[in-house]
Amino acid sequence: MDTNMLYYKIYEGDVKSRDYIKWAMNMLDNDCSSTNLNILSGLEEPLNIFEVEDYFNRASREIDLRVPSREECNQYYKIHLLKTILEDKNNAIDLAYEVYKVVREEINTEVFSRWFELSEIIDDFLYSDNVENLTRTYLTSVIVQVAKNQIKEGRM
C-alpha cells in the first residue's frame, strides 16, 4: 500500500493496523528504510492499533515523510478506482458507488453529476423497479465507458 492510499484511509477514518504494515512493507520494497519502518513491517497479529500507529509516526519522522493533502489522496483513490473498473468489470457497479462517494465532495460539477446519474441508475437497477429494464451487462458497459472517458480526457 502506498502513502496516498494509506492517507486516504486515514482521512476517511477507515485505516486498519494491517494497512500500516502493508505500507511499511511497500516502503521497504521501494528502498526506503529506517529502524521503526523495519519494526513496523515485522509486526504480527494480534495487532494493537496504538502501538502500530506509534511505530508509523516514528517511521514517518525518521524518513521525513511528506503528508499528502486530503485532496491529493481523494484524487489518487479516484484514479485507482477508475483503473480498477477497467481491470475488473465484474465489480464495476460496486466500484462506481465508491467513485461516487469520492466525487460527491468535489467542486467539479461535471464529474460529480455524471457519477451522481450513474449512482441513481444503479439504485434503480438494484433496489427499485428497474423502469428502464437495464441489464447488468449494459450497466457495467456504461460504467466502464465513463471510467475510460474520464481517464482518457483527464477529467478526474
N, C-alpha and C positions, 0 to 999 in steps of 0.2 A: 504494500500500500504506500503510495507516495504522499508527500506532505500536503498537497492541496486536498486530496481525498480525505486524509485524516482530519484536517481542519474543517472541512465541510461537515463531517460527522460531529466534531466538537461544537461548531456553531449551531448545529441542529439539536444538540443535546442527545445525540444517538451514538456516542462513542462507547466502545466496549474495551475492556482490558486487552483482548486479543488484537484489536485494531492497532494499539500502540506497539505491540510486539511485532505484528506484521510490518509496521512502518520501520521499526528498528532493523529488522532483517533486510528490508528493501534498501535502507540507507547503507548497511554493511555491504550488500551486493553491489552498490554503486560507489564503492571505495571511500566511504565516509566512515570514520571510526573515532571512537572515544571510549574511555573506561565505562561510563554509565550507559552508553549505547550498547556495548557488549553485554553488560549485565542485563539490561532491558530485553535484549533479543533472546537471552537464555532463560528467562523466567518461565515457569511451568505452572500448570493447574495444581491446586486451586489458586487463583489469582486474586489479590486484594487490589481493588481499583486505586486506593490511596497510595499504596506502595508503587504500583505501576506508574501512576501519574507523577509521583515524586521522581522516579528514575527518568521519566520522559522530560520533566522540567530540567533536571540536572544535565541530561544529554543535550537538550536544546541549547542550554547556556554554553556547554563545552564546545559544541560545533558552530556556535554563533548563528543559530537557525533564524532565518527571516520569516516572520509570521505573515502568511498571506492574508489579505483582506477577505471579508465575507463575500464581497462581490467577485473577487478572483476565484474563490472556491466555488461559488454558485456557477460561474461561467465554465469552470473546469468540469464540474459534475454534469452540467447540461451537455457539454460536448461528449463526455464519456457516455451518457445515456443515449444520445443520438447515434453514436458509433455502435453501441451495443444493440440498438434497434436494428441496424443494418446487418449486424452479425448474427443476431438471434431473433429472427422474425416470429418464432413461436411465442415469444413473450412480449411482442410489440404492444399489445393492449395494456398490460401491466406497466410496461416501461413508459408508455405515453402518459399515464397518470402521474408517474414520477416526474416527467418533464414538466407537466402542467404545474405540479407543486413548486417546482423551482422557478418557472417563469411568471407565476402569478405575483411574485414580489418585484418584478421588473418594471421599468418605465417604458420599455419598447412595446408599445401597444399592438403593433402589427404581429409580432411574435406571440405575445400573450393572447391576442384574440384568436389566432389560428389554433393554439393548443387548448384554449377555452372551448372553441367549437368542437374540437375533437373529443374533449372530455364529456361534453354534453351528448355527443353521438354515442360514445362508449356507454355512458349511463343509460341512454335509451335502449341500446342493444342489450346490455347486461341485466338491467333492472326494471325495464318498462315494457311497453307493448311492442317495441321494435317496429314502429309505424312504417318505416321505410323498407322493411323486410331485408335488412342488410345481413350479409353473411360474415362470418368471422374472417374468411379469406379476403373478402372485399375490404373490410375494415382494416385488416392488417396491411393490405397493399396501400391503402390511403396513408396510414401512419408511416410506413416505410418511405413513401414518396415525399411526404412532408419533411421527414428527417433528412433524406437525400438532398432536397432542395435547400434546406437551411444550412447544411454543411457546405454544399456547393456555392451558395450565394454568400456564405459567411455571415448570414443573419441569425446570430445565435444569441 
